[in-house]
Amino acid sequence: MSRETKLLLLTLLAVSAAGGATGYLVCGAAGALCALMTGLLCCAVCLTVSLHRMREIHRLCDYLAQVYAGDRFLDIRTQREGELSLLRNELYKVTAILWEQKECLSRDRQQMADFLGDVAHQLRTPLAAIVLQTELWQDAAVSQTEKTECAARIQQAAERMGWLVEQLLQLCRLDAKVVRFHAQEHAARQLLREAARGLAPLCAAKNVSLECMADDGVQCRCDAAWTVQALTNLIKNAAEHTPAGGRVRLLCEANALFTQFCVENTGPLLSAQEIPHLFERFWRGRDAAPDSIGIGLSLAKAIAEGQGGTLWAENGPDGPRFLLRIYRT
C-alpha cells in the first residue's frame, strides 16, 4: 500500500470516527452506529477506487519501463472514459511517435553505414591505381616513356577521385537542405548546349553523335548552374550507354506550367527490373561502363526535386530517355 493510500485511509477513518461521535451526541447509540457504518462504507469504496487507480498507474509505469528497455510496445488504448483511459491513450500516442522515430534513426544509421562503405569502395580503386603507378615511377628500371604513361594514369585516377568527391559533396549539400536555388528565366537551348559542351570529347571518342533539337524560344525558370549539372549527368549517362554509331538527342518543350527536358539515346532499352533502381546511389546496371560509379543519376534527381521538379526514365521509340521537368513558380 502506498503512502498516499495510507494517508487517504487514515483520513477517512478519522472522518468516520468524527461522524460516529457526532451521531452519538445527536441521536445516541443508534445514530452513532449508523454514522460509523456509513463512514466505513465510504472508506471501503474510496479505498477500492484508490487501489484500482494505483494498479492502473503501476501498469502504465511497467509499460513505460518496457518501452524504455527497447521492447516492442503494446497497444494499451481503450475506449472507456475517464482520466486514466485518457492518460493511456496519450501515452500510447507519444510512445508510438517515439518508436517510429527510433525506427527512422535506425534506418538512417544503416543507410549512412552503407553509404560510407560505398564511398570507401569507390575511392579504393583510384587510390590503388595511384599507389601502383607511383611505385612504377620510382622503379629505376622503368623507362621515361613508361614514367610518362604512369603520370598520365595518376592524373586520370586523381581526376576521377576529385569528380567523385565533388559529386558526393553536392549530394550531401542537397540532403542537408543547405542549397539555395536561385530561379531565373533562362533559354532552355543554352542550358542544354552548356551541359553538352564538356561531353563532346566523350561522344567523339565513342563515335556517338550529339544533337540538340531545342527551339530558341523555349524558356525555363530554374537555377542555371544546378540545372546544367543535372543535364550534364543525364547526357553523360546517355552517351556511356550508346553504342558506336548511335545518337544522343536533346529536346525540350514548355507550357504555362513547366519546362521539360528530354535526353534520349539509341542504346539498349531499359528493363522493367532496372527502372525502379536507376536513381539509387551507387547502383550500376547490367550495361554500366567499367568505370561507372552510379551516382550521376541520383544527383540529377536530387537537383530536380530540390527545385520542386521531377525526373523519371522510360523507354522511347528508339531507346531509353530521361525526362527532367521543372515547374514554373
C-alpha positions in Angstrom: 0.0 0.0 0.0 1.4 3.4 -1.0 1.9 6.3 1.3 -0.9 8.2 -0.4 -3.4 5.4 0.0 -2.5 5.0 3.7 -3.0 8.8 4.2 -6.3 8.6 2.5 -7.4 5.7 4.6 -6.4 7.4 7.8 -8.2 10.5 6.8 -11.4 8.6 6.0 -11.2 6.7 9.3 -10.8 9.9 11.2 -13.8 11.4 9.4 -15.9 8.2 10.2 -14.9 8.4 13.8 -15.9 12.0 14.0 -19.2 11.3 12.3 -19.8 8.5 14.8 -19.1 10.7 17.7 -21.4 13.4 16.3 -24.2 10.9 15.7 -23.9 9.6 19.3 -24.2 13.1 20.7 -27.2 13.9 18.5 -29.1 10.6 18.2 -27.5 8.4 20.8 -26.0 4.9 20.2 -28.2 4.1 17.1 -27.2 7.3 15.4 -23.5 6.7 16.2 -23.7 3.2 14.8 -25.4 4.4 11.6 -22.9 7.2 11.1 -20.0 4.9 11.8 -21.2 2.2 9.3 -21.8 4.8 6.7 -18.3 6.2 7.2 -16.8 2.7 7.0 -18.7 2.0 3.8 -17.4 5.2 2.3 -13.9 4.2 3.4 -14.2 0.9 1.6 -15.5 2.4 -1.6 -12.8 5.1 -1.7 -10.1 2.6 -0.8 -11.2 0.2 -3.6 -11.2 3.1 -6.1 -7.8 4.2 -4.9 -6.3 0.8 -5.2 -7.7 0.3 -8.7 -6.1 3.6 -9.8 -2.8 2.6 -8.2 -2.8 -0.7 -10.1 -3.5 1.1 -13.3 -0.7 3.6 -12.7 1.7 0.7 -11.9 0.7 -1.0 -15.2 1.4 2.2 -17.1 4.8 2.5 -15.3 5.6 -1.1 -16.3 4.6 -0.2 -19.9 6.9 2.8 -19.9 9.7 0.7 -18.5 9.2 -1.9 -21.2 9.3 0.8 -23.9 12.4 2.3 -22.3 14.1 -1.1 -22.4 13.6 -1.2 -26.1 10.9 -3.8 -26.3 8.1 -3.6 -28.8 5.3 -1.6 -27.2 1.8 -3.0 -26.8 -1.4 -1.3 -27.8 -2.8 -0.1 -24.5 -5.5 2.2 -25.9 -9.0 1.8 -24.6 -12.5 3.1 -25.5 -13.5 3.6 -21.9 -14.0 7.0 -20.4 -12.1 8.5 -17.5 -8.8 10.2 -16.7 -6.8 7.0 -16.7 -8.2 6.0 -20.1 -7.3 9.4 -21.5 -3.8 9.0 -20.0 -3.4 5.5 -21.5 -4.3 6.8 -25.0 -2.0 9.8 -24.8 0.9 7.6 -23.6 0.3 5.3 -26.5 0.4 8.2 -29.0 3.7 9.5 -27.5 5.4 6.1 -27.4 4.1 5.3 -30.9 5.7 8.5 -32.2 9.0 7.8 -30.3 9.1 4.2 -31.6 8.6 5.4 -35.2 11.4 8.0 -34.7 13.6 5.2 -33.3 13.0 3.1 -36.4 13.7 6.0 -38.7 17.0 6.7 -36.9 18.0 3.0 -37.2 17.3 3.1 -40.9 19.2 6.3 -41.3 22.1 4.9 -39.4 22.2 1.8 -41.6 21.9 3.9 -44.8 24.8 6.1 -43.6 26.9 3.0 -42.9 26.1 1.6 -46.3 26.8 5.0 -47.9 30.2 5.3 -46.3 31.0 1.7 -47.3 30.1 2.5 -50.9 32.2 5.7 -50.8 35.2 3.8 -49.4 34.8 1.2 -52.1 34.7 3.7 -54.9 37.7 5.6 -53.6 39.8 2.4 -53.1 40.1 1.7 -56.8 41.7 5.0 -57.9 43.8 5.1 -54.7 45.2 1.7 -55.5 45.9 2.8 -59.1 47.8 5.9 -57.8 49.9 3.8 -55.4 50.7 1.2 -58.1 51.7 3.9 -60.7 53.8 5.7 -58.0 55.7 2.5 -57.3 56.4 2.0 -61.0 57.5 5.7 -61.3 60.1 5.1 -58.5 61.4 1.9 -60.1 64.8 2.7 -61.7 64.3 0.1 -64.4 61.2 1.8 -65.8 61.9 3.9 -68.9 61.0 7.5 -69.3 58.2 6.7 -71.7 56.6 4.4 -69.2 57.0 7.0 -66.5 55.1 9.5 -68.7 52.3 6.9 -69.0 52.4 6.4 -65.2 52.0 10.2 -64.7 49.0 10.2 -67.1 47.3 7.3 -65.2 47.9 9.0 -61.9 46.4 12.2 -63.2 43.4 10.2 -64.6 42.9 8.4 -61.2 43.2 11.7 -59.3 40.7 13.4 -61.6 38.2 10.5 -61.0 38.6 10.8 -57.3 38.1 14.6 -57.5 35.0 14.2 -59.5 33.6 11.6 -57.1 34.4 13.8 -54.1 32.7 16.8 -55.8 29.6 14.8 -56.6 29.4 13.5 -53.1 29.7 16.9 -51.6 26.9 18.2 -53.8 24.7 15.3 -52.8 25.5 16.0 -49.1 24.6 19.6 -49.5 21.3 18.7 -51.2 20.5 16.1 -48.5 21.2 18.7 -45.7 18.8 21.2 -47.4 21.5 23.9 -47.4 21.4 24.6 -51.1 19.6 27.7 -52.1 18.3 27.6 -55.6 18.0 30.9 -57.4 15.4 30.6 -60.1 15.6 32.9 -63.1 14.5 32.9 -66.7 17.0 31.1 -69.0 16.9 29.9 -72.6 16.5 26.1 -72.4 18.6 25.6 -75.6 21.5 27.5 -74.0 21.3 25.3 -70.9 21.4 22.1 -73.0 24.3 23.4 -75.1 26.3 24.3 -71.9 25.6 20.9 -70.5 26.7 19.1 -73.7 29.8 21.2 -74.3 32.1 19.3 -71.9 30.9 15.9 -73.2 31.9 16.4 -76.8 35.2 14.6 -76.3 33.4 11.6 -74.8 30.9 11.4 -77.6 33.7 11.8 -80.2 35.7 9.0 -78.6 32.7 6.6 -78.8 31.6 7.8 -82.3 28.3 8.9 -80.9 26.5 11.9 -82.4 25.1 14.5 -80.1 22.1 16.5 -81.4 20.4 19.5 -79.7 16.9 19.8 -81.1 15.6 22.5 -78.7 13.9 25.6 -80.1 15.3 29.1 -79.4 12.1 30.4 -77.9 11.8 27.8 -75.1 12.4 29.3 -71.6 13.0 27.7 -68.3 12.7 29.3 -64.9 15.4 27.5 -62.8 18.8 27.7 -61.2 21.1 27.6 -64.2 24.2 26.1 -62.6 22.4 23.3 -60.8 20.2 22.5 -63.8 23.2 22.3 -66.1 24.8 19.9 -63.6 21.7 17.7 -63.8 21.6 17.8 -67.6 25.3 17.1 -67.8 24.9 13.9 -65.8 21.9 12.8 -67.9 23.8 13.4 -71.1 26.9 11.6 -69.8 24.8 8.6 -68.8 23.2 8.5 -72.2 26.5 8.8 -74.1 28.0 6.0 -72.0 25.1 3.6 -72.8 25.0 4.4 -76.5 26.9 2.0 -78.9 29.3 3.3 -81.5 27.4 4.9 -84.4 24.5 5.7 -82.2 22.9 9.1 -81.3 22.1 11.1 -78.3 19.3 13.7 -78.8 18.5 16.7 -76.5 15.0 18.1 -76.7 12.8 20.4 -74.6 9.3 21.8 -74.5 7.5 24.2 -72.3 4.0 25.3 -71.4 2.4 27.6 -68.8 3.1 25.1 -66.0 6.5 23.6 -66.6 9.5 23.2 -68.9 10.5 19.7 -69.8 14.0 18.5 -70.9 14.3 15.2 -72.7 17.6 13.3 -73.1 17.2 10.2 -75.3 19.7 7.8 -76.9 19.7 4.8 -79.2 21.1 2.4 -76.7 19.5 -0.8 -75.3 16.1 -0.4 -73.8 15.7 -0.3 -70.1 14.3 -3.4 -68.5 11.4 -3.4 -66.1 13.8 -4.6 -63.3 16.2 -1.7 -63.9 13.9 1.3 -64.0 13.0 1.3 -60.2 16.7 1.3 -59.3 18.1 3.8 -61.8 18.2 6.7 -59.4 19.6 4.8 -56.4 23.0 5.8 -55.2 25.9 3.6 -56.3 23.6 1.3 -58.3 25.0 0.1 -61.6 23.0 -1.6 -64.3 24.0 -4.6 -66.3 25.4 -2.4 -69.1 27.2 0.1 -66.9 30.6 1.3 -68.0 33.6 -0.3 -66.2 34.5 3.0 -64.5 30.9 3.9 -63.7 30.2 4.9 -60.1 26.4 5.0 -60.1 26.0 8.5 -58.6 25.3 10.8 -61.5 21.6 9.9 -61.9 20.9 10.1 -58.2 22.5 13.6 -58.1 20.4 14.7 -61.1 17.2 13.5 -59.4 18.2 15.3 -56.2 18.7 18.5 -58.1 15.4 18.2 -59.9 13.5 17.6 -56.7 15.4 20.4 -54.9 13.8 22.8 -57.4 10.4 21.3 -57.0 10.7 19.3 -60.2 10.7 15.7 -61.2 12.9 13.3 -63.1 12.0 9.9 -64.4 13.1 7.4 -67.0 11.2 5.4 -69.7 11.6 3.7 -73.0 11.0 5.7 -76.1 10.6 4.5 -79.7 14.3 4.5 -80.3 15.7 3.7 -76.9 15.8 5.0 -73.3 15.0 8.5 -72.4 15.2 10.6 -69.3 12.7 13.4 -68.7 13.5 16.3 -66.4 10.5 18.5 -65.6 10.9 21.9 -63.8 7.7 23.6 -62.8 7.2 27.3 -63.1 6.5 29.0 -59.8 
